[in-house]
Amino acid sequence: MRAEIISCGTELLLGHITDTNATYLAQSLAGLGVDLFHVSQVGDNQERVVGTLSRAFERSDLIIMTGGLGPTEDDVTRESISALLGEEMRVDPVLEAELRARFKGREMPERNLKQATLIPSAQALPNPRGSAPGWFVHKDNTYLVAMPGVPHEMFRMWEEEAIPLLAAHLGGTIFTRLLRVSGLGESTVEERLQDLIHATNPTVATYAKQDAVDVRISAKATTAEEAERLISEVELKARGILGDHIFGIDKDTLASVTGSLLQARQQTLSVMESLTGGQLASTITDFKTSSSHFIGGVVSYSTDLKVQFGVPRETIERYGVVSEETAIAMAKAVCAQLGTNFGIGITGVAGPEELDGKPVGTMYIAVAGPNGVVTGMGPGWRASRSDNKRIAVNTALNLLRLYLEGRVRPK
Amino acid sequence: MRAEIISCGTELLLGHITDTNATYLAQSLAGLGVDLFHVSQVGDNQERVVGTLSRAFERSDLIIMTGGLGPTEDDVTRESISALLGEEMRVDPVLEAELRARFKGREMPERNLKQATLIPSAQALPNPRGSAPGWFVHKDNTYLVAMPGVPHEMFRMWEEEAIPLLAAHLGGTIFTRLLRVSGLGESTVEERLQDLIHATNPTVATYAKQDAVDVRISAKATTAEEAERLISEVELKARGILGDHIFGIDKDTLASVTGSLLQARQQTLSVMESLTGGQLASTITDFKTSSSHFIGGVVSYSTDLKVQFGVPRETIERYGVVSEETAIAMAKAVCAQLGTNFGIGITGVAGPEELDGKPVGTMYIAVAGPNGVVTGMGPGWRASRSDNKRIAVNTALNLLRLYLEGRVRPK
């Protein structure tokens, strides 16, 4: 099967954004064993989209489009497909009802109605994360998947709607399992899994995500049982190699894994963070039931505030605000002040300027709990402000996870 | 002048790397006033590179290729150009001498010699940062620039070699300005700017971003002054239509705009948030100098914690934890506890479950400051948990901005 990606959006051609959607889809196709031969970016211009699409229909079996499904005039993906295939776009009553439900209480601009249209060859791909459903088109032995350009809407639609539909049409089934890895870089993971990565069924591929490295195992088979058996064999090998670094599968996040562990034990968590400025608490509360174990947090962006919330001033004066000792004091203080079983403290230098004589990227993390304290540091390299925040959050939650799983010894 | 970018490399089609070279070139072309209509990525396969290149010669005046200039067999850019144009590649003695000089003391693999070749229509673009010179081809009114894929080699070659060569053929310049809009949806912005959007120079287009809606105004002119004049006229009209909803231009964010206003007045800010779970503080601290005005925050995920941090229990009991009154009490309490000039309180229902009898998506926001309190609500529709958090953060920072700019009346 020859695949082709077409990314629509004038902002791509002005260099305002980079086409990371294509990278994501390319990785996914490689994992599925589908050959990707062409990727192109085209502006919001119907003539040029139709031209690109027409060429794609000549040379590819699977065309994946992203972008151009918004409600405005310069969103021309549906119109282009409809024009090329000579099929009329009609409002689908079910899609219209769903769309209007999103606007309850507000008036829906009539132009939005085009987001509820279909052509005879298309079926809708649900999009619970946004207002634009995708299109799944099957015509003349060619499959076309059109999805929104907003990455988190597209990721879900591709994985949960498009792949299963494609698998069903292609007469087989593709099963995929993600192993989620923390504490190792992508190239290290790839190196360690070298032997598995060169296999063909299941295929194994690694992806660097914001919160983890993912190892994707994809198996093709005619039955679910067969696919499951193929995947399980490889998963066992990967687990033997990566050990404690695997913190979960599929949709698990460090926040969901640690949250579930705490909830199962009826224990609670609080945090005191400076470097990460609220991002640790925000990540913890992305887990939907977090209010049962997460009591709250303090973003102590000033030294006085750390002291006000129970960090001994002498600790800060003696060891510095960016130090392991201060991180430990923060974790213990927030536990005590908020009356929780576990507390996390993070201090460090997000950048762009050094702080307290410490270079950008320095980070100290402490987790205080019923059995004592464990500490960790970042990777020790200089990254951007936003990367430093993200790395510190991941490191802290992974440390909490290792503590909860009994894989580190508190002191 | 119609430009097209072709990026060569199988690693792009496997998703191992993202085509940031295309983004860089797209930005540069926009700045030069060159219309970029097509970008494509193609693997290291001569037949497919020739196919893509042939199409580019039909439709574009300027073709920019990156990648495929290495010494190995799978580097096929020179071979593809040569095949398409029917011109033979010959070793150029000057290039050969330069190449051999790079290998001083070591034997040069003979396959590297292809990096010293030219065709009659090509001249070499020097590459002091690597072993592969570029090609500048002019044939049949089409210009073709072929450069290495290694970014830092390509950046220099483009800026210092290719642009000066092309400059004689470029007749003008283009300027772009972004107006950043808060408090209106993309389709509403587009509807209000309808008349401007149908103009051709400057062009006006809207983009939905995570933190705002962007209105991009782009003007082409022969001089910078003329472009600036064209943009200013349209900007004035857009500002007349969108008024207070425009909070900044270009790289401004709500966090940078509010942060700069507070810093200019030497005033400080703190926050108490439950719905947003730390994301408000995290967004504020994304602004790199935020430590000069942001003292800290409290993520009060439990009612007890709100009370512990100064929210009167009777307010919560009387009005509910999700209420305007509680948001106001949170804003006032954090101001008092942390000793800041301004305080923001956010309470609401992120989802997925309703809370305290209030539906998902309910949000109450209060900003307390020296002149009193202003309050706001979300858009009042049900969104995903992560969208509710994001919407609440944007609404809160926009409310603070309106307060600081004197555009809302506190009470």
Chai-1 contact restraints between the chains, C-beta under 6 A:
chainA,res_idxA,chainB,res_idxB,connection_type,confidence,min_distance_angstrom,max_distance_angstrom,comment,restraint_id
A,E11,B,Y207,contact,1.0,0.0,6.0,A-B,restraint_1
A,L13,B,A26,contact,1.0,0.0,6.0,A-B,restraint_2
A,L13,B,L36,contact,1.0,0.0,6.0,A-B,restraint_3
A,L14,B,A26,contact,1.0,0.0,6.0,A-B,restraint_4
A,L14,B,A30,contact,1.0,0.0,6.0,A-B,restraint_5
A,G15,B,T23,contact,1.0,0.0,6.0,A-B,restraint_6
A,G15,B,A26,contact,1.0,0.0,6.0,A-B,restraint_7
A,G15,B,Q27,contact,1.0,0.0,6.0,A-B,restraint_8
A,T18,B,T20,contact,1.0,0.0,6.0,A-B,restraint_9
A,T18,B,T23,contact,1.0,0.0,6.0,A-B,restraint_10
A,T20,B,T18,contact,1.0,0.0,6.0,A-B,restraint_11
A,T23,B,G15,contact,1.0,0.0,6.0,A-B,restraint_12
A,T23,B,T18,contact,1.0,0.0,6.0,A-B,restraint_13
A,A26,B,L13,contact,1.0,0.0,6.0,A-B,restraint_14
A,A26,B,G15,contact,1.0,0.0,6.0,A-B,restraint_15
A,Q27,B,G15,contact,1.0,0.0,6.0,A-B,restraint_16
A,A30,B,L14,contact,1.0,0.0,6.0,A-B,restraint_17
A,L36,B,L13,contact,1.0,0.0,6.0,A-B,restraint_18
A,V39,B,Q41,contact,1.0,0.0,6.0,A-B,restraint_19
A,S40,B,S40,contact,1.0,0.0,6.0,A-B,restraint_20
A,Q41,B,V39,contact,1.0,0.0,6.0,A-B,restraint_21
A,P71,B,S187,contact,1.0,0.0,6.0,A-B,restraint_22
A,T72,B,S187,contact,1.0,0.0,6.0,A-B,restraint_23
A,T72,B,E190,contact,1.0,0.0,6.0,A-B,restraint_24
A,G105,B,G380,contact,1.0,0.0,6.0,A-B,restraint_25
A,P109,B,S187,contact,1.0,0.0,6.0,A-B,restraint_26
A,R129,B,S384,contact,1.0,0.0,6.0,A-B,restraint_27
A,G277,B,A281,contact,1.0,0.0,6.0,A-B,restraint_28
A,G277,B,S282,contact,1.0,0.0,6.0,A-B,restraint_29
A,G277,B,T285,contact,1.0,0.0,6.0,A-B,restraint_30
A,G278,B,G278,contact,1.0,0.0,6.0,A-B,restraint_31
A,G278,B,A281,contact,1.0,0.0,6.0,A-B,restraint_32
A,G278,B,S282,contact,1.0,0.0,6.0,A-B,restraint_33
A,G278,B,G297,contact,1.0,0.0,6.0,A-B,restraint_34
A,Q279,B,S282,contact,1.0,0.0,6.0,A-B,restraint_35
A,A281,B,G277,contact,1.0,0.0,6.0,A-B,restraint_36
A,A281,B,G278,contact,1.0,0.0,6.0,A-B,restraint_37
A,A281,B,V299,contact,1.0,0.0,6.0,A-B,restraint_38
A,S282,B,G277,contact,1.0,0.0,6.0,A-B,restraint_39
A,S282,B,G278,contact,1.0,0.0,6.0,A-B,restraint_40
A,S282,B,Q279,contact,1.0,0.0,6.0,A-B,restraint_41
A,S282,B,S282,contact,1.0,0.0,6.0,A-B,restraint_42
A,T285,B,G277,contact,1.0,0.0,6.0,A-B,restraint_43
A,K288,B,P352,contact,1.0,0.0,6.0,A-B,restraint_44
A,K288,B,R385,contact,1.0,0.0,6.0,A-B,restraint_45
A,S291,B,Y301,contact,1.0,0.0,6.0,A-B,restraint_46
A,F294,B,Y301,contact,1.0,0.0,6.0,A-B,restraint_47
A,I295,B,Y301,contact,1.0,0.0,6.0,A-B,restraint_48
A,I295,B,S302,contact,1.0,0.0,6.0,A-B,restraint_49
A,I295,B,L305,contact,1.0,0.0,6.0,A-B,restraint_50
A,G296,B,V299,contact,1.0,0.0,6.0,A-B,restraint_51
A,G296,B,S300,contact,1.0,0.0,6.0,A-B,restraint_52
A,G296,B,Y301,contact,1.0,0.0,6.0,A-B,restraint_53
A,G296,B,L305,contact,1.0,0.0,6.0,A-B,restraint_54
A,G297,B,G278,contact,1.0,0.0,6.0,A-B,restraint_55
A,G297,B,V299,contact,1.0,0.0,6.0,A-B,restraint_56
A,V298,B,V298,contact,1.0,0.0,6.0,A-B,restraint_57
A,V299,B,A281,contact,1.0,0.0,6.0,A-B,restraint_58
A,V299,B,G296,contact,1.0,0.0,6.0,A-B,restraint_59
A,V299,B,G297,contact,1.0,0.0,6.0,A-B,restraint_60
A,S300,B,G296,contact,1.0,0.0,6.0,A-B,restraint_61
A,Y301,B,S291,contact,1.0,0.0,6.0,A-B,restraint_62
A,Y301,B,F294,contact,1.0,0.0,6.0,A-B,restraint_63
A,Y301,B,I295,contact,1.0,0.0,6.0,A-B,restraint_64
A,Y301,B,G296,contact,1.0,0.0,6.0,A-B,restraint_65
A,S302,B,I295,contact,1.0,0.0,6.0,A-B,restraint_66
A,L305,B,G296,contact,1.0,0.0,6.0,A-B,restraint_67
A,P352,B,K288,contact,1.0,0.0,6.0,A-B,restraint_68
A,R385,B,K288,contact,1.0,0.0,6.0,A-B,restraint_69
